[in-house]
Amino acid sequence: MTNVNGSLDFGEQSQQKSTTSSLDKMASPLAAQMRPKNLDDYVGQQHILDKGMPLRISIEQGQCPSVIFWGPPGTGKTTLAEIIASTANAEIERVSAVTSGIKEIRQAIDNARQRANHQNKRTILFVDEVHRFNKSQQDAFLPHIEDGTIIFIGATTENPSFELNNALLSRARVYTLKKLTTVDLTTVLSRAISQEKNAKQIDIIIEADAKQSLLKRANGDARRLLNLLENCLVIMPTTDKGKTLTLELITQVAGSKIALYDKGGDAFYDMISAFHKSVRGSDPDAALYWYARIITAGGDALYVARRLLAIASEDVGNADPRAMQLAINAWDTFVRVGPSEGERAIAQACVYLALAPKSNAVYNAFNQAKVLAQQTSNLDVPEHLKNATSDIAQELGHGCSYRYAHDEINAFAAGENYFPEEISHTQLYQPSERGLEKQLKDKLKYLNELNRTSNDQRY
């Protein structure tokens, strides 16, 4: 493999491979030793790699196009890139967006160009954490993908639609990798135990509860599973029966579980989404759970408070106008008394909004109003609604025949039109039958009937 930070010497590179590969394998972590070398040994992602799937066919034919692999850590993105390079008989250049910049990208491209010219060999440029590159850095890949200098493979844990340039996305097929299932992880664990038994010539026993703990703590991440197993094996005492992995040992090695949370990342937005949908779905228990998950992982309780205000207008609306006030009060309480009591106040608002009657009538009506406003922006304000600020304006008819509502019966000018004439019959707000909005619906029905009667009498 090529070091993108150094010069490229193809002859020296092949010689060094043969003399150092065995030493590297012995010194490398278990996760690296267990990395599959072909598709038959690859575990998981059958939704894109099953027999007959387009990606598998491309890899088997050695004709893989530029791709982007999107998925959680430890799901096999790097391994798949290695397999593609091996199958395509291509050299792989690695660039990490965490540690590399334009200089390293240029060096990798130069290496690829030299390799194509002198060896007639293709190069796969594997870019890990590609979403961390800014726009100009991402743009640097484009011409070299276009002219075939490189086959581009990007790996990202974040949604490519939000983090990658459209130009780059249009040149690469995006494949989503999923967390490994318990069955997948069990396969990985069994292989690792078998390898360690053969390599160290000892028997390794894993107690049933210890095995379940390992699989659960891995959380779909093969690398996490193998790293934890390796750490346990290092300190595990050897007896006449070999080594026995217990639940107690795993607990000691793993320590406290770290909550999955990445502010600004997909995990963050997924939890916020789950919280919002739990409140909208009128499930106070789930709402409290996701709120607790967010703050337990170090999230900002005030972010949840802000989301509650959005929910109050979007999902509760006029079915219970008190919901918005309670959400504001919870936010204010947090600011005044601090997190200890303030988090509880936000929890109170969570429960109230979850159990409040729901209506998105205002939300829908406002969205329709914005669309209508854009479509009819050429329509003038009716003369009777214009402001008569001067004698000239009065001569032009501004404010003429306007009916002052407070002078009318019940302070309602029945039959008066407040729209441009072309859209005078528009109705946007459709109240629900829930909560206070049922009363608003009855009121609106009553006013519409007064308007209808007035118009009938007029014509």
C-alpha positions in Angstrom: 0.0 0.0 0.0 1.1 3.5 -0.6 2.0 6.2 1.9 0.5 9.4 0.5 2.9 11.5 2.5 6.1 10.1 1.0 7.7 9.6 -2.4 6.6 6.7 -4.6 9.1 3.9 -5.3 7.3 1.0 -6.9 10.2 -1.4 -6.8 11.1 -0.7 -3.2 7.5 -0.9 -2.3 7.0 -4.5 -3.5 10.2 -5.6 -1.9 9.2 -4.2 1.5 5.8 -5.9 1.3 7.3 -9.3 1.3 9.6 -8.7 4.2 7.4 -6.8 6.6 3.9 -8.3 6.0 4.3 -11.1 8.6 5.7 -8.7 11.2 2.9 -6.2 10.5 0.3 -8.9 11.0 1.7 -9.9 14.3 1.9 -6.4 15.6 -1.5 -5.2 14.2 -4.6 -5.1 16.4 -7.0 -8.0 16.3 -9.5 -5.9 14.3 -6.9 -5.4 11.6 -5.9 -9.1 11.6 -9.5 -10.1 11.1 -10.2 -7.8 8.2 -11.7 -10.0 5.4 -9.8 -10.3 2.1 -12.6 -11.2 -0.2 -16.4 -11.0 -0.5 -16.9 -14.6 0.6 -15.4 -13.7 4.0 -17.1 -10.3 4.3 -19.8 -10.2 6.9 -23.0 -8.2 6.7 -24.5 -5.7 4.2 -26.3 -8.4 2.2 -28.8 -5.8 1.0 -26.1 -4.6 -1.4 -23.7 -7.5 -1.6 -26.0 -10.6 -2.0 -25.5 -12.8 -5.0 -26.7 -11.0 -8.1 -26.7 -7.5 -6.6 -25.3 -4.9 -8.9 -22.5 -3.8 -6.6 -21.3 -7.4 -6.0 -21.4 -8.1 -9.8 -19.3 -5.0 -10.4 -16.7 -6.0 -7.8 -16.5 -9.6 -9.0 -15.9 -8.3 -12.5 -13.2 -5.9 -11.3 -15.1 -3.0 -12.8 -16.3 -1.0 -9.7 -17.2 2.6 -10.4 -16.6 5.5 -8.0 -18.8 5.0 -4.9 -19.5 6.5 -1.5 -20.2 4.2 1.4 -22.4 5.8 4.1 -22.8 4.0 7.4 -22.0 3.8 11.1 -18.5 3.0 12.3 -17.4 -0.6 12.2 -19.7 -1.7 9.4 -17.0 -2.5 6.9 -16.6 0.6 4.7 -12.8 0.5 4.7 -12.8 -3.3 4.3 -15.0 -3.1 1.3 -12.7 -0.6 -0.3 -9.7 -2.9 0.3 -11.6 -5.8 -1.3 -12.6 -3.7 -4.3 -9.0 -2.7 -4.8 -7.8 -6.3 -4.6 -10.4 -7.6 -6.9 -9.9 -4.8 -9.5 -6.1 -5.4 -9.3 -5.7 -1.7 -8.4 -3.4 0.1 -6.0 -5.1 1.9 -3.2 -4.2 5.3 -2.0 -5.6 6.3 1.4 -6.5 9.9 2.5 -8.1 10.7 5.8 -10.1 13.9 5.9 -9.2 14.2 9.6 -5.4 14.5 9.0 -5.1 15.4 5.3 -5.5 18.5 3.2 -5.0 19.7 -0.4 -1.3 18.8 -0.3 -2.0 15.2 0.5 -4.8 15.0 -2.1 -2.4 16.3 -4.8 0.3 13.8 -3.8 -2.2 10.9 -4.0 -3.3 12.1 -7.4 0.3 12.4 -8.6 1.0 8.9 -7.4 -2.1 7.7 -9.3 -1.0 9.4 -12.5 2.6 8.0 -12.3 1.2 4.5 -11.6 -1.0 4.8 -14.7 1.8 6.0 -16.9 4.6 3.7 -15.7 2.7 0.5 -14.7 -0.6 0.9 -16.6 -2.3 0.2 -13.3 -5.4 1.7 -11.9 -5.6 3.5 -8.6 -8.4 3.6 -6.1 -8.4 6.7 -3.9 -10.0 5.9 -0.6 -11.1 9.0 1.3 -12.1 8.2 4.9 -14.4 10.7 6.7 -14.9 12.5 3.4 -17.6 14.7 4.9 -15.0 16.5 6.9 -13.5 17.9 3.7 -14.7 21.4 2.8 -16.1 22.4 -0.6 -12.8 23.3 -2.2 -11.2 20.1 -1.0 -14.1 18.0 -2.4 -13.9 19.8 -5.7 -10.2 18.8 -6.0 -11.3 15.2 -6.7 -13.7 16.0 -9.6 -11.4 16.4 -12.6 -9.4 13.3 -11.7 -12.6 11.2 -11.4 -13.8 12.6 -14.7 -10.6 11.7 -16.6 -10.2 8.3 -15.0 -7.0 9.0 -13.1 -8.7 7.6 -10.0 -11.6 5.4 -9.0 -13.0 7.4 -6.0 -14.3 5.6 -2.9 -15.5 7.8 -0.1 -16.5 6.7 3.4 -18.7 8.8 5.6 -20.7 8.4 8.8 -22.9 11.4 7.9 -25.7 11.8 5.5 -24.0 12.5 2.1 -27.0 14.6 0.9 -26.2 17.2 3.6 -22.4 16.9 3.8 -21.1 16.3 0.2 -21.2 18.5 -2.8 -23.8 17.8 -5.5 -21.0 17.7 -8.1 -19.3 14.9 -6.2 -22.5 13.0 -5.5 -23.4 13.1 -9.2 -20.1 11.3 -10.0 -20.3 8.5 -7.4 -23.0 6.0 -6.5 -24.0 6.1 -2.8 -24.4 2.8 -0.9 -25.8 2.7 2.6 -24.2 0.3 5.1 -26.2 -0.8 8.1 -25.2 -1.8 11.6 -24.2 -5.4 11.8 -26.9 -7.7 13.2 -26.4 -9.9 16.2 -26.0 -12.9 13.7 -23.3 -11.0 11.9 -21.5 -10.1 15.1 -21.7 -13.7 16.3 -20.0 -14.8 13.1 -17.2 -12.2 13.6 -16.8 -13.2 17.2 -16.6 -16.9 16.4 -13.9 -16.3 13.7 -11.9 -14.2 16.1 -12.0 -16.8 18.9 -11.0 -19.5 16.4 -8.0 -17.5 15.2 -6.8 -16.7 18.7 -7.1 -20.3 19.7 -5.0 -21.4 16.7 -2.5 -18.5 17.0 -1.8 -18.9 20.7 -2.5 -22.6 21.0 -4.9 -22.2 24.0 -8.5 -22.9 24.6 -10.8 -19.9 24.9 -14.2 -20.2 26.5 -16.8 -17.5 26.6 -19.6 -17.8 29.1 -23.1 -17.3 27.7 -23.9 -14.0 29.5 -20.4 -12.7 28.7 -21.1 -13.4 25.0 -24.4 -11.6 25.1 -22.7 -8.6 26.8 -20.0 -8.5 24.1 -22.6 -8.5 21.3 -24.8 -5.9 23.0 -21.9 -3.5 23.8 -20.7 -3.8 20.2 -23.9 -2.1 19.1 -23.5 -3.3 15.5 -19.8 -2.3 15.3 -17.4 -5.1 14.4 -14.4 -3.0 15.3 -15.7 -2.2 18.7 -16.5 -5.9 19.3 -13.0 -7.1 18.4 -11.3 -4.3 20.3 -13.2 -5.2 23.4 -12.5 -8.9 23.0 -8.8 -8.2 22.5 -8.6 -6.0 25.6 -10.2 -8.8 27.6 -7.8 -11.5 26.2 -4.8 -9.4 27.1 -5.6 -9.3 30.8 -7.4 -12.6 31.0 -5.6 -15.1 33.3 -4.6 -18.4 31.7 -5.4 -21.6 33.6 -5.0 -25.3 32.9 -8.3 -25.1 31.0 -7.1 -22.1 29.0 -8.9 -18.7 29.2 -12.4 -18.1 30.3 -14.2 -14.8 29.4 -16.7 -13.8 32.1 -19.3 -11.1 32.3 -17.4 -9.6 35.3 -14.2 -9.2 33.2 -16.1 -7.6 30.3 -17.7 -5.1 32.7 -14.3 -4.2 34.2 -12.7 -3.7 30.8 -15.6 -1.9 29.1 -16.4 0.4 32.0 -19.5 2.6 31.8 -21.4 2.6 28.6 -20.9 5.8 26.7 -24.2 7.1 25.2 -24.3 7.3 21.4 -24.5 11.0 20.6 -22.8 13.3 18.2 -23.9 16.9 18.4 -24.6 18.0 14.9 -24.3 14.5 13.4 -26.9 12.0 12.3 -27.2 10.4 15.8 -28.1 13.9 17.2 -30.8 14.5 14.6 -32.1 11.0 14.8 -32.8 11.4 18.5 -34.3 14.8 18.1 -36.6 13.3 15.4 -37.6 10.5 17.6 -38.4 12.9 20.4 -40.5 15.2 18.2 -42.4 12.3 16.7 -43.1 10.8 20.2 -44.7 14.1 21.3 -46.6 14.4 18.1 -47.8 10.8 18.5 -49.1 11.6 22.0 -46.7 9.2 23.8 -45.4 10.9 27.0 -43.3 7.9 28.0 -41.4 7.8 24.8 -41.1 11.6 24.8 -39.5 11.5 28.3 -37.2 8.6 27.2 -35.8 10.4 24.2 -35.5 13.6 26.1 -33.5 11.7 28.8 -31.4 10.1 26.2 -30.5 13.5 24.8 -29.5 15.1 28.1 -27.8 11.9 29.4 -25.5 11.9 26.4 -24.6 15.5 27.0 -27.2 17.2 24.8 -28.5 20.7 25.6 -31.9 20.7 27.3 -32.6 24.1 25.9 -32.4 22.6 22.4 -35.3 20.4 23.4 -37.1 23.4 24.9 -36.8 25.1 21.5 -38.1 22.1 19.8 -41.1 22.0 22.1 -42.0 25.6 21.0 -41.9 24.4 17.4 -44.1 21.4 18.3 -46.5 23.7 20.2 -47.3 25.7 17.0 -46.8 22.9 14.5 -48.5 19.9 16.1 -50.7 21.3 18.9 -51.7 24.7 17.5 -55.0 26.1 18.5 -56.2 22.8 19.8 -54.5 23.9 23.0 -53.0 27.4 22.9 -51.7 26.9 26.5 -49.1 24.5 25.1 -47.0 27.3 23.7 -47.1 29.3 26.9 -46.2 26.2 29.0 -43.2 25.6 26.6 -42.1 29.2 27.1 -42.5 28.9 30.8 -40.4 25.7 30.9 -37.6 27.5 28.9 -37.8 30.5 31.3 -37.7 28.2 34.3 -34.5 26.5 33.1 -32.8 29.9 32.5 -33.8 31.1 36.0 -33.1 28.1 38.2 -30.5 26.1 36.2 -30.4 22.5 34.9 -31.3 20.5 38.0 -34.8 22.0 38.4 -35.0 23.4 34.8 -34.6 20.0 33.2 -37.6 18.8 35.2 -39.7 21.8 34.0 -38.9 20.9 30.4 -39.9 17.3 31.2 -43.2 18.7 32.5 -43.7 20.5 29.2 -42.9 17.3 27.3 -45.6 15.4 29.0 -48.2 18.2 28.7 -47.5 18.6 24.9 -47.6 14.9 24.4 -51.0 14.6 26.0 -52.4 17.9 24.6 -55.0 17.6 21.8 -53.3 17.8 18.4 -54.0 20.0 15.4 -51.7 21.0 12.5 -54.4 23.2 11.0 -52.5 26.4 11.5 -49.3 24.8 10.2 -51.1 23.7 7.0 -52.9 26.9 6.6 -49.8 29.0 6.9 -47.9 26.9 4.4 -50.8 27.2 2.0 -50.9 31.0 2.6 -47.2 31.3 1.7 -47.6 29.3 -1.5 -50.7 31.4 -2.4 -48.9 34.6 -1.6 -46.0 33.7 -4.0 -48.4 32.7 -6.8 -50.5 35.9 -6.5 -47.9 38.5 -5.6 -49.0 40.6 -8.5 -52.5 41.2 -7.0 -53.1 44.7 -5.7 -54.5 45.5 -2.2 -58.3 46.3 -2.6 -59.0 50.0 -2.5 -61.2 49.8 0.6 -58.3 48.2 2.5 -55.7 50.7 1.5 -54.6 53.3 4.0 -56.0 56.8 3.3 -53.0 58.7 4.6 -53.4 61.9 2.6 -56.0 63.9 0.6 -54.6 62.5 -2.6 -55.0 59.0 -1.3 -58.6 59.7 -0.3 -59.2 61.1 -3.8 -57.9 57.9 -5.3 -60.5 56.0 -3.2 -58.2 54.6 -0.6 -60.2 53.4 2.4 -63.5 54.2 0.6 -66.4 52.1 1.8 -64.3 50.4 4.4 -66.5 49.1 7.2 -65.1 49.6 10.7 -65.7 46.2 12.4 -66.2 47.8 15.9 -69.1 49.8 14.6 -70.9 46.6 13.3 -73.2 44.2 15.2 -71.0 41.8 17.3 -68.0 43.7 16.0 -68.2 41.8 12.7 -68.7 43.3 9.3 -70.7 40.5 7.7 -70.0 40.1 4.0 -66.8 42.3 4.0 -64.0 41.0 1.8 -60.4 41.2 2.9 -58.8 39.5 0.0 -57.9 40.7 -3.5 -61.1 40.3 -5.5 -59.6 37.6 -7.7 -59.2 35.2 -4.7 -62.0 36.5 -2.5 -63.4 33.0 -1.8 -60.1 31.6 -0.4 -60.3 29.5 2.7 -57.0 28.4 4.3 -57.6 27.6 7.9 -59.5 24.3 8.5 -59.9 23.8 12.2 -60.0 20.3 13.6 -62.6 18.7 16.0 -60.0 18.5 18.8 -59.6 20.6 21.9 -60.3 24.3 21.8 -60.1 24.2 18.0 -63.6 22.6 18.0 -64.9 25.8 19.4 -63.0 27.8 16.9 -64.4 25.7 14.1 -67.9 26.4 15.4 -67.1 30.1 15.5 -65.7 30.1 12.0 -68.8 28.3 10.8 -71.0 30.9 12.4 -69.1 33.8 10.8 -69.1 32.1 7.4 -72.9 31.8 7.7 -73.2 35.5 8.5 -71.1 36.3 5.4 -73.2 34.0 3.2 -76.4 35.6 4.4 -75.1 39.1 3.9 -73.9 38.3 0.4 -77.3 36.7 -0.5 -79.1 39.8 0.7 -76.8 42.1 -1.3 -77.3 40.2 -4.5 
